[in-house]
Amino acid sequence: MTSPLHLGRQVVYCGHLARLCLEERMRQFGVTPVQAYAMRFLARGEEAREITQRDLERELRLKAPTVNGVVDRLEEKGFLVRQPSPTDGRCRLLRLTDTGREAAAAFLSAMEDTEALFRSALTDREQQIFQELLSRIVTNLESEVHRT
């Protein structure tokens, strides 16, 4: 019998497996998991308000150069367009194209299936507890990483 993994290592391994699972499901749509999350955010939010690249950075919790690359790839695929903001010339607004909206709708169920796979091993109460615990861990790690 092998020794149990340390908590941090288990979390990393769980994230790795989740990414592999989602990568496999997103491959048929020609997008990466982070591109899929970006498109899901845009699809859900663009009706309510204008979305900037900065909004996407905050949502994905990624740095500007990384998000710029994600947006570049999605733009190359014809899934979104960047437009200057009419109210702030420094901002670029992100909008899904019709093709992007269709693609996002098509792979949203695959993303939900992956989420269901996560949840299937836990009761509703365990899911709630697990989310609370993970949130505390994330907050703790973010404060460490973002210390100046």
Summary of the structure (lengths in Angstrom):
residues: 148
radius of gyration: 17.6
end to end distance: 42.7
largest distance: 62.5
contacts: 373
relative contact order: 0.12
helix: 67%
strand: 8%
